[in-house]
């Protein structure tokens, strides 16, 4: 279940960055490009840096829930219930 939670985190993060992030980036480019089209280059999507960031996101979102569970599960059930109060 923790692995699914991590997978949902990275799926949502990557999905939003691909849709909203790319849309915002292109929208800003188009806005600036329309101001003075002679001085600005074409819009080029940075596939390599974005791919590296996505791999890092997948690794972090997969590892953190499991590490958190291991840290919390070391204490007994009664101790964990006392921490909640």
Secondary structure in CASP SS format (residue, H / E / C, confidence):
PFRMAT SS
TARGET T0000
AUTHOR 0000-0000-0000
METHOD secondary structure of the structure
MODEL  1
X C 1.00
X H 1.00
X H 1.00
X H 1.00
X H 1.00
X H 1.00
X H 1.00
X H 1.00
X H 1.00
X H 1.00
X H 1.00
X H 1.00
X H 1.00
X H 1.00
X H 1.00
X H 1.00
X H 1.00
X H 1.00
X H 1.00
X H 1.00
X H 1.00
X H 1.00
X H 1.00
X H 1.00
X H 1.00
X H 1.00
X H 1.00
X H 1.00
X H 1.00
X H 1.00
X H 1.00
X H 1.00
X H 1.00
X H 1.00
X H 1.00
X C 1.00
X C 1.00
X C 1.00
X C 1.00
X C 1.00
X C 1.00
X C 1.00
X C 1.00
X C 1.00
X C 1.00
X C 1.00
X H 1.00
X H 1.00
X H 1.00
X H 1.00
X H 1.00
X H 1.00
X H 1.00
X H 1.00
X H 1.00
X H 1.00
X H 1.00
X H 1.00
X H 1.00
X H 1.00
X H 1.00
X H 1.00
X H 1.00
X H 1.00
X H 1.00
X H 1.00
X H 1.00
X H 1.00
X H 1.00
X H 1.00
X H 1.00
X H 1.00
X H 1.00
X C 1.00
X C 1.00
X C 1.00
X H 1.00
X H 1.00
X H 1.00
X H 1.00
X H 1.00
X H 1.00
X H 1.00
X H 1.00
X C 1.00
END
